[in-house]
């Protein structure tokens, strides 16, 4: 066999040729006695010696893996009647699959037990053969068989899971072992625990075989949470069956119910003494509660299904038990308290009824009764455990999430206390309201320089303010008294928080080379509070900018290379919010002033890089990966160090700011999405503000105003030069924009160099200039079209006026001709009568008629001249405007009025002749 020869080669490579050959020869002699021996006693002695050698020597483990497995399997198959030989073969196989060195080994080292498990699992008939041995009557045969199967599934889980599914009634035989003697039952539970991990088909069969009833029966028999490791194994098996499986969760809820599970959480009699195993049992039970609250995958379960789980748990008073374990029982281990509070947070998240239920809960005994939320806040402010603070903070985060009424209720209790109360010891806060206790915590560490309590209270305040504008406005009006009246008037709470931020920075700078308790995350929490507070609240921005040093300090913090990329990025976010939510018109507080300060102190390119550095940092990169909570098992709970909040561990974490556990709580998916949304808005708004003039006042360029003493011709020529200059600048912008676009395409459009934000800003400005120029050209074209329309209308009006004048002139000429004929007739009559006196004075009549005609004609002419004067002024203004647009006015008016002029000359000639 190639596989066998390969194993032999590995033996020689790892242990040396001499050692491996000695081990091979000895193992071969023992195997030869077992397979070819004639005396039964000698064969039994040989298999006993072989088991002892294999259990002590890695070289022997490799040797038997290469040559001895077929012989052992042959004994199990053909010598069932010889119980001693079967026991020996099974025990030898278990030893071959059990690691000898339990300490840590390097990844490059060969693991004989793992190699043997892989080799045995590849044997086609090994798994069916072993499952058949479970039906044997001998106790040790069944026990060693279960141990061997457990060793196989530990080292080769997937292959064994697939193999068992192919064996008829394979899972059923394992489930039958749960009804066997205690030792075998416990081994079977451990085996099923391994088999049901991430194996949906096996899980369904196990549940169908009545696993829930058997599991809780064993737990009750062992003493619930006071039981031993068997209870932990049962709960781990239960969790495997419920994890990501909606149908199994429904089956558990609707068959045996959740009462057996809740009873495990009940503390009885001397339950206030927590052993290590009891801690493990409670942690496993709390994990089961969490699985039921979270539900299965969305594809297999809906919101109603999860709500039903929550409703059933609440009906079983699970919230009361969780509050006792997590909040009221301060003697419970830290890990249990943390897990219980995390379950409380999951239970109330997004559930209005459960939110109201928690708000109505009271803890303690008379006269020390107080609301449960006050007790949880006191844990946040008092605990020395970072993990407990994170768990308690998660409760408030879940309570305030999309709970406007709850936020308003908590904010309504924020009433400032006198200076003496604010700086009293924390132990004296028993009778305080929630808000007074929170303000107490916000100002407690001012004197002694310990800002850890302050930043924890700031984290709670950020939850209260999140997405709630009325609460933000209300908290803005809170003022904190100063130690002495002579030091000034009370200052707003926001100003006090910025002051603490500066103090934390200075303390961190002083203790740069030493471990400073709390200061590694104080800045981040206070900055997160400011980011949450300013978001969508112009009043908060105005309050922040009321103190000029605030802006100066944030500019220094954003550009301080000694700070982490996360701190610099958060400071840049606060500066950006002062731009996008700025409604001030003051010269020193306007959005333009903030952008100008950023440009001068930090530089826009460097400022935009702060966001990129923050997004690429380890902190934000770790948020993108799915944070899956590890399932609790006897292997993950090998030592109390895994669940205890050890001080040494906290100190080592604080040496590296980015690894601090608080970041996993602060940088949740909601806040990361908020940061990304704010970054996009900040980039857009800063580019827009920076591209616009400081004062948006419509100013007419000097070139468009006619100078005193300037002739119309010179003015028109200067206007033409101005328009040509504007057109030339627009063309230059087009060329520059095209060049930049080509360069961007050539570089791939995605350079990570530091000039990228600057190029992007310049491109944005050029694009906006081009857009404005295009809009101005469109406006000019529209105005020109309107002027052309007006010119056409006035041209038509002038034509109509000319026609009227022509008709009037014709009438006047006709009148003159009629008058001339009358005069000729009068002269003829005079000659005919010889000057008889009986006729009237014709000359007098003629003079009177001429005078009347002249008066009538002059009146009509005066009216026409007035109309013509008005039209002439309009035509002059239109001509000036057409000249501005570059139109030839003389060409437009060519031919207009020629006919009228000719007609008028003829009339005058006739009058002269007359």
C-alpha positions in Angstrom: 0.0 0.0 0.0 1.3 3.5 -0.9 -0.4 4.9 2.2 1.3 2.4 4.5 4.7 3.0 2.9 4.1 6.7 3.3 3.5 6.3 7.0 6.7 4.2 7.3 8.6 7.0 5.6 7.2 9.5 8.1 8.3 7.4 11.0 11.9 7.4 9.8 11.9 11.1 9.0 10.5 12.2 12.4 12.1 9.8 14.9 15.2 8.8 13.0 16.0 5.6 11.3 17.5 3.8 14.3 14.6 4.6 16.7 12.0 3.9 14.1 13.5 0.6 13.1 13.7 -0.5 16.8 10.0 0.5 17.3 9.0 -1.1 14.1 10.8 -4.4 14.9 9.3 -4.6 18.4 5.8 -3.7 17.2 6.1 -6.2 14.3 7.2 -9.0 16.7 4.2 -8.3 18.9 1.8 -8.1 15.9 3.3 -11.4 14.6 2.6 -13.1 18.0 -1.0 -11.7 17.9 -1.8 -12.8 14.3 0.2 -16.1 14.1 0.4 -17.2 17.7 -1.0 -20.6 18.6 -1.5 -20.2 22.3 -4.4 -17.9 23.4 -2.6 -16.8 26.5 0.5 -15.7 24.5 -1.7 -13.8 22.1 -3.4 -12.0 25.0 -0.1 -11.2 26.6 1.2 -9.8 23.3 -1.8 -7.6 22.8 -1.5 -6.3 26.4 2.2 -5.5 25.8 1.3 -3.8 22.5 -1.3 -1.6 24.2 1.2 -0.5 26.8 3.9 0.3 24.2 1.6 2.3 22.0 0.3 4.3 24.9 3.8 5.5 25.8 5.7 5.9 22.5 4.9 8.1 19.5 7.1 5.9 17.3 5.1 2.9 18.3 1.9 4.8 17.5 3.1 5.4 14.0 4.3 1.9 13.6 1.0 0.3 14.5 -0.8 2.8 12.3 1.2 1.7 9.4 0.9 -2.1 9.9 -1.3 -3.1 12.8 -4.8 -1.7 12.0 -5.8 -4.5 9.7 -4.8 -7.0 12.3 -6.8 -5.2 15.0 -9.9 -4.9 12.8 -9.6 -8.6 11.9 -9.8 -9.5 15.6 -12.9 -7.2 16.1 -14.6 -8.9 13.1 -13.7 -12.5 13.5 -13.0 -13.1 17.2 -16.1 -11.7 18.8 -16.4 -14.6 21.1 -13.0 -13.9 22.7 -13.9 -10.9 24.8 -10.4 -10.5 26.2 -8.9 -10.2 22.7 -11.7 -7.8 21.6 -11.1 -5.6 24.6 -7.3 -5.6 24.0 -7.8 -4.7 20.3 -10.2 -1.8 21.2 -7.9 -0.5 24.0 -4.9 -0.7 21.7 -6.8 1.3 19.0 -7.8 3.9 21.6 -4.2 4.3 22.7 -3.1 4.7 19.1 -5.6 7.6 18.6 -4.9 9.3 21.9 -2.2 12.1 21.8 0.7 11.3 24.3 1.9 14.9 24.7 -1.0 17.1 25.8 1.1 20.3 25.8 1.3 22.8 23.0 3.1 21.6 19.9 4.3 23.4 16.8 2.1 23.3 13.8 5.0 21.7 11.8 5.3 18.7 14.1 3.8 15.4 13.1 0.9 14.2 15.2 0.8 10.3 15.2 -2.7 10.2 16.8 -4.1 12.5 14.1 -2.5 10.4 11.3 -3.8 7.2 12.8 -7.3 8.6 13.1 -7.2 9.6 9.5 -5.9 6.1 8.5 -8.5 4.2 10.5 -11.4 6.4 9.3 -10.4 5.6 5.7 -11.0 1.9 6.3 -14.3 1.2 4.6 -15.6 -1.3 7.1 -14.2 0.3 10.3 -17.2 2.5 11.3 -19.9 -0.1 10.7 -17.8 -2.7 12.6 -17.4 -0.4 15.6 -21.1 0.5 15.7 -22.0 -3.2 15.6 -19.9 -3.7 18.8 -22.3 -1.3 20.7 -24.7 -4.2 20.8 -22.3 -6.5 22.6 -23.2 -7.4 26.2 -19.7 -6.8 27.6 -19.5 -3.4 29.4 -15.9 -2.7 28.5 -16.4 -3.5 24.9 -19.2 -0.9 24.7 -17.1 1.6 26.7 -13.9 1.2 24.7 -15.9 1.4 21.4 -17.5 4.7 22.5 -14.1 6.0 23.4 -12.7 4.9 20.1 -15.5 6.6 18.2 -15.0 9.8 20.2 -11.3 9.8 19.4 -12.2 9.3 15.7 -14.7 12.1 15.6 -12.4 14.5 17.5 -9.7 14.1 14.9 -11.7 13.4 11.7 -15.2 14.8 12.4 -16.5 15.2 8.9 -15.5 11.7 7.7 -17.0 10.0 10.7 -20.2 12.0 10.4 -20.6 10.9 6.8 -19.8 7.3 7.6 -22.3 7.0 10.5 -25.1 8.4 8.3 -24.5 5.5 5.8 -24.9 2.8 8.6 -28.5 1.7 9.1 -29.7 2.6 12.6 -26.2 4.0 13.4 -27.5 7.1 15.3 -30.2 5.0 17.0 -27.6 2.7 18.5 -25.8 5.7 19.9 -29.0 7.1 21.3 -29.7 3.8 23.0 -26.4 4.2 24.9 -28.0 7.2 26.8 -30.2 4.6 28.6 -27.1 2.5 29.6 -25.1 2.6 32.7 -23.8 6.0 33.9 -20.3 5.7 32.6 -21.4 4.6 29.1 -24.2 7.2 29.1 -21.7 9.9 29.8 -19.3 8.7 27.1 -22.2 8.5 24.7 -23.3 12.1 25.5 -19.7 13.3 24.8 -19.7 11.4 21.5 -23.0 12.9 20.4 -21.8 16.3 21.3 -19.0 16.0 18.8 -21.2 14.3 16.2 -23.9 17.0 16.2 -21.5 20.0 15.6 -22.5 21.5 12.2 -24.2 18.3 11.1 -27.8 19.1 10.3 -28.9 15.6 9.2 -27.5 14.0 12.4 -29.2 16.7 14.5 -32.6 16.0 13.0 -32.2 12.2 13.7 -31.0 12.8 17.2 -34.0 15.1 17.9 -36.3 12.5 16.4 -35.0 9.9 18.7 -36.1 11.9 21.7 -32.9 13.8 22.6 -34.6 16.7 24.4 -36.4 14.5 26.9 -33.2 12.4 27.6 -31.0 15.5 27.9 -33.1 17.2 30.5 -33.7 14.0 32.3 -29.9 13.6 32.7 -29.5 17.2 33.8 -32.2 16.9 36.4 -30.8 13.6 37.7 -27.3 15.2 38.0 -28.6 18.2 40.0 -29.2 21.0 37.4 -26.5 23.7 37.7 -25.0 22.1 40.7 -24.2 19.0 38.7 -20.8 17.9 37.3 -19.3 18.0 33.9 -22.0 15.7 32.5 -24.5 18.6 32.9 -22.1 20.8 30.8 -21.9 18.1 28.2 -25.7 17.8 28.0 -26.1 21.5 27.6 -23.5 21.6 24.9 -25.3 18.8 23.1 -28.6 20.8 23.5 -26.9 23.9 22.1 -25.7 22.0 19.1 -29.2 20.9 18.4 -30.7 24.4 18.7 -28.0 26.5 17.1 -29.2 27.8 13.7 -32.1 25.3 13.6 -35.5 27.0 13.8 -37.5 23.7 13.6 -35.6 22.2 16.6 -36.2 25.3 18.6 -39.9 25.2 17.8 -40.0 21.5 18.7 -38.3 22.1 22.1 -40.7 25.0 22.9 -43.9 23.1 21.9 -43.0 19.6 23.3 -41.4 19.7 26.7 -41.4 23.5 27.0 -38.8 25.8 28.5 -39.5 25.2 32.2 -36.7 22.6 32.6 -34.3 25.1 31.1 -35.4 28.0 33.3 -35.1 25.7 36.4 -31.3 25.4 35.7 -31.0 29.2 36.3 -32.7 29.1 39.7 -30.3 29.5 42.6 -31.2 27.2 45.4 -30.2 27.0 49.0 -26.4 27.1 49.1 -26.4 28.2 45.5 -24.6 31.4 46.4 -21.4 29.4 46.5 -20.2 29.2 42.9 -17.8 26.3 42.1 -15.9 26.3 38.8 -18.1 23.6 37.4 -21.2 25.4 38.4 -19.9 28.5 36.6 -19.4 26.4 33.4 -22.9 25.0 33.7 -24.5 28.4 34.1 -22.5 29.8 31.2 -23.8 26.9 29.0 -27.4 27.5 30.1 -27.1 31.2 29.3 -25.8 30.3 25.9 -28.9 28.2 25.4 -31.1 31.2 26.4 -29.1 33.4 23.9 -29.6 30.9 21.1 -33.4 30.9 21.7 -33.5 34.7 21.7 -31.5 35.0 18.6 -33.5 32.4 16.7 -32.4 30.5 13.6 -31.4 31.8 10.2 -33.7 34.4 8.6 -34.3 32.0 5.7 -35.9 29.4 8.0 -37.6 31.7 10.5 -39.3 35.0 10.6 -39.7 37.7 13.1 -42.9 36.1 14.5 -40.9 33.0 15.4 -38.2 34.9 17.2 -40.8 37.0 19.0 -42.6 33.8 20.1 -39.3 32.6 21.7 -38.9 35.9 23.5 -42.5 36.0 24.7 -42.3 32.4 26.0 -39.1 33.1 27.9 -40.5 36.3 29.4 -43.7 34.4 30.5 -41.4 32.0 32.3 -39.9 34.9 34.3 -36.5 34.5 32.6 -35.9 38.3 33.0 -36.1 38.0 36.8 -33.6 35.2 36.9 -31.2 37.0 34.5 -31.4 40.2 36.7 -30.6 38.1 39.8 -27.6 36.4 38.1 -26.3 39.5 36.2 -27.1 42.5 38.4 -28.3 41.6 41.9 -25.9 38.7 42.6 -22.6 40.5 42.9 -21.1 37.3 44.4 -21.5 35.5 41.1 -18.4 35.1 38.9 -17.8 37.9 36.5 -18.3 35.7 33.5 -21.7 34.6 34.6 -22.8 38.3 35.3 -21.5 39.3 31.9 -23.3 36.5 30.1 -26.6 37.2 32.0 -26.5 40.9 31.1 -25.8 40.1 27.4 -28.9 37.9 27.5 -30.9 40.8 29.0 -29.7 43.1 26.2 -30.7 40.5 23.5 -34.0 39.9 25.2 -35.1 43.6 25.2 -33.6 44.6 21.8 -36.3 45.8 19.5 -39.1 44.6 21.7 -41.3 47.4 23.1 -43.0 45.2 25.7 -39.7 43.8 27.1 -38.3 47.3 27.1 -41.2 48.6 29.3 -40.9 45.5 31.4 -37.2 46.1 32.2 -37.9 49.8 32.9 -40.5 48.8 35.5 -38.3 46.3 37.3 -37.0 47.1 40.8 -34.1 45.3 42.6 -33.0 45.0 46.2 -34.8 44.7 49.5 -36.4 47.4 51.5 -35.4 50.1 52.1 -32.7 49.7 49.5 -35.0 49.1 46.5 -34.2 50.9 43.3 -35.0 50.6 39.6 -33.1 47.9 37.7 -31.7 50.4 35.3 -30.1 52.4 38.2 -28.5 49.2 39.4 -27.0 48.5 36.0 -25.7 52.0 35.7 -24.1 51.6 39.1 -22.3 48.5 37.8 -21.0 50.5 34.9 -19.6 53.2 37.2 -18.3 51.0 39.9 -17.0 47.8 38.4 -13.3 47.1 38.1 -13.9 44.6 35.3 -13.8 45.8 31.7 -15.8 42.9 30.5 -18.6 43.7 33.0 -18.6 47.3 31.9 -19.0 46.2 28.3 -21.9 43.8 29.1 -23.7 46.4 31.2 -23.2 49.1 28.6 -24.7 46.7 26.0 -27.9 46.6 28.1 -28.3 50.4 27.8 -27.4 50.2 24.1 -30.2 47.7 23.5 -32.6 49.7 25.7 -32.1 53.0 23.8 -32.0 51.4 20.3 -35.1 52.8 18.5 -36.7 53.5 21.8 -37.5 57.2 21.7 -39.8 57.1 24.8 -37.1 55.2 26.8 -34.5 57.7 25.8 -36.7 60.7 26.7 -37.5 59.0 30.1 -33.9 58.7 31.0 -33.0 62.2 29.7 -35.8 63.7 31.8 -34.0 62.6 34.9 -30.8 64.5 34.0 -31.0 67.3 36.6 -27.8 69.0 37.6 -26.8 68.7 41.3 -24.8 71.1 43.4 -21.1 71.0 43.1 -20.8 69.3 46.5 -23.1 66.5 45.4 -21.4 66.0 42.1 -18.0 65.4 43.8 -19.2 63.2 46.7 -17.9 59.6 46.8 -19.6 57.2 44.5 -20.8 55.1 47.3 -23.2 57.9 48.4 -25.3 57.7 45.2 -27.8 55.1 46.5 -30.7 57.6 46.7 -29.9 59.4 43.5 -32.1 59.3 40.4 -30.7 57.8 37.2 -29.9 61.2 35.7 -28.2 62.5 38.8 -26.1 59.4 39.1 -25.1 59.7 35.5 -24.1 63.4 35.9 -22.3 62.4 39.0 -20.3 59.9 37.0 -19.6 62.4 34.3 -18.0 64.8 36.7 -16.6 62.5 39.3 -13.0 62.0 38.0 -12.3 65.7 37.5 -10.2 66.2 40.7 -8.2 63.0 40.9 -7.5 62.9 37.1 -9.1 59.4 36.8 -11.4 59.8 33.7 -12.3 56.2 33.4 -15.6 56.6 35.3 -16.3 59.7 33.3 -15.9 58.0 29.9 -18.1 55.1 31.0 -20.9 57.5 31.9 -20.2 59.3 28.5 -20.8 56.0 26.7 -24.2 55.7 28.4 -25.0 59.3 27.5 -24.2 58.6 23.9 -26.8 55.8 23.8 -29.4 58.2 25.3 -28.7 60.8 22.6 -28.5 58.5 19.6 -30.9 59.5 16.8 -33.0 61.6 19.3 -33.0 65.3 18.5 -35.2 66.4 21.5 -32.8 64.6 23.9 -29.8 66.3 22.3 -31.5 69.7 22.6 -32.4 69.0 26.3 -28.9 67.9 27.3 -27.4 70.9 25.6 -29.2 73.1 28.2 -27.6 71.2 31.1 -24.9 73.3 32.9 -22.3 72.1 35.3 -21.3 74.2 38.3 -17.7 75.2 38.7 -15.9 74.6 42.0 -16.0 78.3 43.0 -18.2 81.1 41.9 -15.2 83.3 41.3 -14.0 80.9 38.5 -16.9 81.9 36.4 -20.5 81.0 35.5 -21.6 77.4 35.1 -20.5 75.8 31.8 -22.5 73.6 29.4 -22.1 69.9 29.8 -20.7 69.7 26.2 -17.9 72.1 27.1 -17.0 70.0 30.1 -16.8 66.9 28.0 -14.4 68.6 25.5 -12.4 69.7 28.5 -12.1 66.1 29.7 -11.1 65.0 26.2 -8.2 67.5 26.3 -7.2 66.3 29.8 -7.2 62.7 28.6 -5.0 63.6 25.7 -2.5 65.4 28.0 -2.4 62.5 30.4 -1.8 60.1 27.6 1.0 62.2 26.3 2.7 62.3 29.8 2.4 58.6 30.3 3.2 57.5 26.8 5.8 55.0 27.9 3.8 53.5 30.7 0.5 51.7 31.1 -2.2 54.2 31.9 -5.4 52.8 33.2 -8.4 53.8 31.1 -6.8 56.5 29.0 -6.3 54.2 26.1 -10.0 54.4 25.3 -11.2 57.5 27.1 -10.6 59.7 24.1 -12.4 57.3 21.7 -15.5 57.1 23.9 -15.7 60.9 24.4 -15.2 61.5 20.7 -17.9 59.0 19.9 -20.2 61.0 22.3 -19.4 64.2 20.4 -19.9 62.5 17.0 -23.3 61.2 18.1 -24.3 64.5 19.8 -23.4 66.7 16.8 -25.0 64.4 14.2 -28.1 66.1 12.8 -28.1 68.8 15.5 -27.2 72.4 14.4 -27.7 73.6 18.0 -25.1 71.3 19.3 -22.7 72.5 16.6 -23.3 76.1 17.6 -22.7 75.2 21.3 -19.5 73.4 20.4 -18.2 76.4 18.4 -19.1 78.9 21.1 -15.7 78.2 22.7 -13.0 79.0 20.1 -10.4 76.7 21.8 -12.6 73.7 21.0 -11.9 74.1 17.2 -8.2 74.8 17.8 -7.8 71.7 20.0 -9.6 69.4 17.5 -7.5 70.6 14.7 -4.4 69.8 16.7 -5.8 66.4 17.7 -6.6 65.5 14.1 -3.1 66.3 12.9 -1.3 64.8 15.9 0.7 61.8 14.5 1.3 60.4 18.0 -2.4 59.6 18.3 -4.0 56.5 16.8 -5.6 56.6 13.4 -8.9 56.0 15.1 -8.6 59.1 17.4 -7.5 61.2 14.5 -10.3 59.9 12.3 -12.9 60.6 15.0 -11.6 64.1 15.5 -11.8 64.7 11.8 -15.5 63.5 11.9 -16.3 66.1 14.6 -14.7 68.8 12.5 -16.7 67.6 9.5 -19.9 67.7 11.4 -19.2 71.3 12.3 -19.3 72.0 8.5 -22.3 69.9 7.3 -24.6 70.8 10.3 -23.4 74.5 10.6 -26.2 77.1 10.3 -24.2 80.0 11.7 -23.6 83.2 9.7 -20.9 84.5 12.0 -17.6 85.1 10.3 -15.6 83.0 12.8 -18.1 80.1 13.1 -19.5 79.7 9.6 -19.0 76.6 7.5 -16.6 78.5 5.3 -14.5 79.6 8.4 -14.3 75.9 9.6 -13.2 74.7 6.1 -10.7 77.5 5.9 -9.3 76.6 9.3 -9.0 72.9 8.3 -7.3 73.9 5.1 -4.7 76.1 6.9 -4.0 74.0 9.9 -4.3 70.4 8.5 -4.6 70.7 4.8 -7.6 69.4 2.9 -5.6 66.5 1.3 -4.3 65.4 4.7 -7.7 65.9 6.3 -9.4 63.6 3.8 -6.6 61.0 4.4 -7.6 60.8 8.1 -10.8 59.1 7.0 -9.0 56.6 4.7 -6.5 55.8 7.5 -9.3 55.2 9.9 -11.2 53.0 7.6 -8.1 50.9 6.8 -7.1 50.6 10.5 -7.3 47.2 12.3 -10.2 48.5 14.4 -12.5 49.1 11.5 -11.3 46.1 9.5 -12.2 43.8 12.3 -15.8 45.2 12.4 -16.4 44.1 8.8 -15.7 40.5 9.7 -18.6 38.7 11.2 -18.2 38.4 15.0 -19.3 35.0 15.8 -19.4 34.1 19.5 -17.6 30.9 20.2 -19.7 28.1 21.5 -19.0 27.2 25.1 -17.6 23.7 25.7 -15.5 21.8 28.1 -12.5 22.4 25.9 -13.0 26.1 25.7 -13.5 26.2 29.4 -10.3 24.3 30.2 -9.2 26.9 32.7 -10.8 29.7 34.6 -8.5 32.1 32.8 -10.8 31.8 29.8 -13.7 33.3 31.6 -12.2 35.3 34.5 -11.5 39.0 33.9 -7.9 38.9 35.0 -6.2 42.2 35.7 -3.0 41.0 34.0 -4.9 40.3 30.8 -6.5 43.8 30.8 -3.1 45.4 31.2 -1.7 43.5 28.3 -4.6 44.5 26.2 -4.2 48.2 27.1 -0.7 48.2 25.8 -2.1 48.1 22.4 -5.0 50.5 21.9 -6.4 48.8 18.9 -6.7 45.5 20.7 -8.7 46.9 23.6 -12.0 45.0 24.1 -14.0 48.2 24.4 -13.6 48.8 20.6 -15.7 45.8 19.8 -18.5 47.4 21.8 -18.1 51.0 20.5 -17.6 50.2 16.8 -20.7 48.3 16.2 -22.2 48.0 12.7 -24.5 51.0 13.3 -21.7 53.3 14.2 -19.5 52.2 11.4 -22.3 52.8 8.9 -22.8 56.2 10.5 -19.1 57.0 10.1 -19.2 56.0 6.4 -22.3 58.1 5.8 -20.9 61.1 7.5 -17.6 60.8 5.6 -19.4 60.9 2.3 -21.4 63.9 3.3 -18.4 65.7 4.7 -16.4 65.2 1.5 -19.2 66.6 -0.6 -20.0 69.5 1.7 -16.4 70.6 2.1 -15.8 70.5 -1.6 -19.0 72.6 -2.2 -18.1 75.1 0.5 -14.5 75.4 -0.6 -15.5 75.9 -4.2 -17.9 78.8 -3.4 -16.9 82.4 -2.7 -16.8 83.4 1.0 -19.6 86.0 0.5 -22.3 85.0 -1.9 -23.3 88.5 -3.1 -24.3 89.2 -6.7 -21.7 91.8 -7.9 -21.8 93.2 -11.4 -18.3 93.1 -13.0 -16.8 96.5 -13.6 -16.4 95.7 -17.3 -20.2 95.7 -17.7 -20.6 99.3 -16.5 -20.2 102.2 -18.9 -17.6 104.6 -17.8 -18.2 108.3 -17.6 -17.3 110.1 -20.8 -17.0 106.8 -22.7 -18.6 106.8 -26.1 -21.1 104.2 -27.1 -18.7 102.7 -29.6 -15.9 102.3 -27.2 -18.3 100.8 -24.6 -19.5 98.2 -27.1 -16.0 97.3 -28.1 -15.0 96.8 -24.5 -18.0 94.6 -23.9 -17.0 92.5 -26.9 -13.5 92.1 -25.4 -15.0 91.1 -22.0 -17.2 88.4 -23.6 -14.3 87.1 -25.7 -12.2 86.9 -22.5 -14.9 85.0 -20.7 -15.3 82.6 -23.6 -11.5 82.0 -23.7 -11.5 81.2 -19.9 -14.4 78.7 -20.4 -12.5 77.0 -23.1 -9.4 76.8 -20.9 -11.5 75.2 -18.2 -12.8 72.6 -20.7 -9.3 71.8 -21.8 -8.0 71.4 -18.2 -11.0 69.2 -17.3 -10.4 67.0 -20.3 -6.7 66.7 -19.5 -7.4 65.8 -15.8 -9.9 63.2 -16.9 -7.4 61.6 -19.3 -4.8 61.5 -16.6 -7.2 59.9 -14.2 -8.0 57.2 -16.8 -4.3 56.6 -17.5 -3.6 56.1 -13.7 -6.4 53.7 -13.4 -8.7 56.1 -11.5 -7.8 54.7 -8.1 -4.4 55.8 -6.9 -3.8 55.5 -3.2 -1.2 58.3 -3.2 -1.5 61.3 -1.0 -2.2 63.5 -4.0 -5.5 61.7 -4.7 -7.7 63.9 -2.5 -6.1 67.0 -3.9 -6.6 65.9 -7.5 -10.2 64.9 -6.6 -10.8 68.3 -5.1 -9.3 70.1 -8.1 -11.4 68.0 -10.5 -14.5 68.8 -8.4 -13.8 72.5 -8.6 -13.1 72.4 -12.3 -16.3 70.4 -12.8 -18.3 73.0 -10.9 -16.6 75.9 -12.7 -17.5 74.2 -16.0 -21.0 73.6 -14.9 -21.4 77.2 -13.8 -20.0 78.5 -17.1 -22.3 76.2 -19.0 -25.3 77.5 -17.0 -24.2 81.1 -17.7 -24.0 80.4 -21.4 -27.4 78.8 -21.4 -28.8 81.9 -19.5 -27.2 84.2 -22.1 -28.7 82.1 -24.9 -32.1 82.3 -23.4 -31.8 86.0 -22.9 -30.6 86.5 -26.5 -33.6 84.5 -27.7 -35.9 86.7 -25.7 -34.3 89.8 -27.1 -34.6 88.5 -30.6 -38.3 87.9 -30.0 -38.7 91.5 -28.6 -36.8 92.9 -31.6 -39.1 91.0 -34.0 -42.1 92.4 -32.2 -40.9 95.9 -32.3 -39.9 95.5 -36.0 -43.5 94.5 -36.7 -44.7 97.5 -34.7 -42.4 99.8 -36.6 -43.7 98.4 -39.9 -47.3 99.0 -38.8 -46.4 102.6 -37.7 -44.8 103.3 -41.0 -48.0 102.0 -42.8 -50.1 104.3 -40.6 -47.8 107.3 -41.4 -48.0 106.4 -45.1 -51.8 106.4 -45.1 -51.9 109.6 -43.2 -49.5 111.2 -45.7 -51.8 110.0 -48.6 -54.8 111.5 -46.8 -52.9 114.8 -46.4 -52.0 114.8 -50.1 -55.6 114.1 -51.1 -56.7 117.0 -49.0 -54.1 119.3 -50.5 -55.3 118.3 -54.1 -58.9 118.9 -53.2 -58.0 122.3 -51.8 -56.1 123.1 -54.9 -59.1 122.3 -57.1 -61.4 124.4 -55.0 -59.0 127.3 -55.3 -59.0 126.9 -59.1 -62.8 126.8 -59.2 -63.0 130.0 -57.1 -60.6 131.8 -59.4 -62.7 130.7 -62.4 -65.9 132.0 -60.8 -64.2 135.3 -60.0 -63.3 135.8 -63.6 -66.8 134.9 -64.7 -68.7 137.4 -62.6 -66.3 140.2 -62.8 -65.9 140.7 -59.1 -69.6 141.0 -58.2 -70.1 141.8 -54.6 -72.9 139.4 -54.2 -70.5 136.6 -53.8 -68.7 136.0 -50.5 -65.1 136.7 -49.9 -63.5 133.6 -51.3 -60.1 134.4 -50.0 -61.4 134.6 -46.5 -63.2 131.3 -46.8 -60.1 129.7 -48.3 -57.9 131.0 -45.5 -60.3 129.8 -42.8 -60.5 126.4 -44.4 -56.8 126.1 -44.7 -56.4 127.1 -41.1 -58.8 124.5 -39.9 -57.2 121.8 -42.0 -53.8 122.8 -40.8 -54.9 122.6 -37.1 -56.4 119.2 -37.6 -53.3 117.9 -39.4 -51.0 119.3 -36.7 -52.9 117.6 -33.9 -52.6 114.2 -35.7 -49.0 114.8 -36.4 -48.2 115.6 -32.8 -49.9 112.4 -31.6 -47.8 110.4 -34.2 -44.6 112.1 -33.1 -45.2 111.2 -29.5 -45.7 107.6 -30.4 -42.7 107.6 -32.6 -40.6 109.1 -29.8 -41.6 106.3 -27.5 -40.9 103.7 -30.1 -37.6 105.3 -30.9 -36.4 105.1 -27.2 -37.3 101.4 -27.1 -35.5 100.8 -30.4 -32.4 102.5 -29.0 -32.4 100.3 -25.8 -32.9 97.2 -27.9 -30.1 98.3 -30.2 -27.7 98.7 -27.3 -28.6 95.3 -25.9 -28.1 93.7 -29.4 -24.7 95.3 -29.6 -23.7 93.7 -26.3 -24.6 90.4 -27.7 -22.6 91.1 -30.9 -25.5 91.6 -33.3 -25.2 94.1 -36.3 -27.9 96.6 -35.6 -27.5 98.5 -38.9 -28.1 95.3 -40.8 -31.2 94.5 -38.8 -32.7 98.0 -39.5 -31.6 98.1 -43.1 -34.5 99.1 -45.4 -36.8 100.0 -42.5 -38.4 103.5 -43.0 -37.1 104.1 -46.6 -40.6 104.2 -48.1 -41.8 106.6 -45.4 -38.9 108.9 -46.0 -39.6 109.0 -49.7 -43.3 109.7 -49.2 -42.5 112.5 -46.8 -40.1 114.2 -49.2 -42.8 114.2 -52.0 -45.2 115.8 -49.6 -42.7 118.5 -48.8 -41.9 119.1 -52.4 -45.6 119.6 -53.2 -45.9 122.1 -50.3 -42.9 124.0 -51.7 -44.5 124.1 -55.1 -47.7 125.3 -53.6 
